[in-house]
Amino acid sequence: MKALVFGILILAAAVLAILPVGLDWREDVLSFLRGALPVLAIFIGLVSIFIGIADIKDRAEAKKEEEAGNPPPAA
């Protein structure tokens, strides 16, 4: 319960910091987001590539086991 209240307070403080009646950090926040979004997109892309490669390897291994007559282990 304490964590929920703390989270709500932090979220409210962040929103207040962005609003013109608060600290008016709107331009700084937008500038940060403009810089962070390409980096985040690169990170998500790399993670997706690694997951795709792992999936391809898992399928190839399952196919080898199936051809050898051993059923894949049940998950």
Contact map, one row per residue, 1 for C-alpha under 8 A:
111110000000000000000000000000000000000000000000000000000000000000000000000
111111000000000000000000000000000000000000000000000000000000000000000000000
111111100000000000000000000000000000000000000000000000000000000000000000000
111111110000000000000000000000000000000000000000000000000000000000000000000
111111111000000000000000000000000000000000000000000000000000000000000000000
011111111100000000000000000000000000000000000000000000000000000000000000000
001111111110000000000000000000000000000000000000000000000000000000000000000
000111111111000000000000000000000000000000000000000000000000000000000000000
000011111111100000000000000000000000000000000000000000000000000000000000000
000001111111110000000000000000000000000000000000000000000000000000000000000
000000111111111000000000000000000000000000000000000000000000000000000000000
000000011111111100000000000000000000000000000000000000000000000000000000000
000000001111111110000000000000000000000000000000000000000000000000000000000
000000000111111111000000000000000000000000000000000000000000000000000000000
000000000011111111100000000000000000000000000000000000000000000000000000000
000000000001111111101110000000000000000000000000000000000000000000000000000
000000000000111111110111110000000000000000000000000000000000000000000000000
000000000000011111110111110010000000000000000000000000000000000000000000000
000000000000001111111111110000000000000000000000000000000000000000000000000
000000000000000011111111110000000000000000000000000000000000000000000000000
000000000000000100111111000000000000000000000000000000000000000000000000000
000000000000000111111111000000000000000000000000000000000000000000000000000
000000000000000111111111100000000000000000000000000000000000000000000000000
000000000000000011111111111000000000000000000000000000000000000000000000000
000000000000000011110011111110000000000000000000000000000000000000000000000
000000000000000011110001111111000000000000000000000000000000000000000000000
000000000000000000000001111111100000000000000000000000000000000000000000000
000000000000000000000000111111110000000000000000000000000000000000000000000
000000000000000001000000111111111000000000000000000000000000000000000000000
000000000000000000000000011111111100000000000000000000000000000000000000000
000000000000000000000000001111111110000000000000000000000000000000000000000
000000000000000000000000000111111111000000000000000000000000000000000000000
000000000000000000000000000011111111100000000000000000000000000000000000000
000000000000000000000000000001111111110000000000000000000000000000000000000
000000000000000000000000000000111111111000000000000000000000000000000000000
000000000000000000000000000000011111111100000000000000000000000000000000000
000000000000000000000000000000001111111110000000000000000000000000000000000
000000000000000000000000000000000111111111000000000000000000000000000000000
000000000000000000000000000000000011111111100000000000000000000000000000000
000000000000000000000000000000000001111111110000000000000000000000000000000
000000000000000000000000000000000000111111111000000000000000000000000000000
000000000000000000000000000000000000011111111100000000000000000000000000000
000000000000000000000000000000000000001111111110000000000000000000000000000
000000000000000000000000000000000000000111111111000000000000000000000000000
000000000000000000000000000000000000000011111111100000000000000000000000000
000000000000000000000000000000000000000001111111110000000000000000000000000
000000000000000000000000000000000000000000111111111000000000000000000000000
000000000000000000000000000000000000000000011111111100000000000000000000000
000000000000000000000000000000000000000000001111111110000000000000000000000
000000000000000000000000000000000000000000000111111111000000000000000000000
000000000000000000000000000000000000000000000011111111100000000000000000000
000000000000000000000000000000000000000000000001111111110000000000000000000
000000000000000000000000000000000000000000000000111111111000000000000000000
000000000000000000000000000000000000000000000000011111111100000000000000000
000000000000000000000000000000000000000000000000001111111110000000000000000
000000000000000000000000000000000000000000000000000111111111000000000000000
000000000000000000000000000000000000000000000000000011111111100000000000000
000000000000000000000000000000000000000000000000000001111111110000000000000
000000000000000000000000000000000000000000000000000000111111111000000000000
000000000000000000000000000000000000000000000000000000011111111100000000000
000000000000000000000000000000000000000000000000000000001111111110000000000
000000000000000000000000000000000000000000000000000000000111111111000001000
000000000000000000000000000000000000000000000000000000000011111111100000000
000000000000000000000000000000000000000000000000000000000001111111110000000
000000000000000000000000000000000000000000000000000000000000111111111111000
000000000000000000000000000000000000000000000000000000000000011111111111000
000000000000000000000000000000000000000000000000000000000000001111111100000
000000000000000000000000000000000000000000000000000000000000000111111100000
000000000000000000000000000000000000000000000000000000000000000011111110000
000000000000000000000000000000000000000000000000000000000000000011111111000
000000000000000000000000000000000000000000000000000000000000000011001111100
000000000000000000000000000000000000000000000000000000000000010011000111110
000000000000000000000000000000000000000000000000000000000000000000000011111
000000000000000000000000000000000000000000000000000000000000000000000001111
000000000000000000000000000000000000000000000000000000000000000000000000111
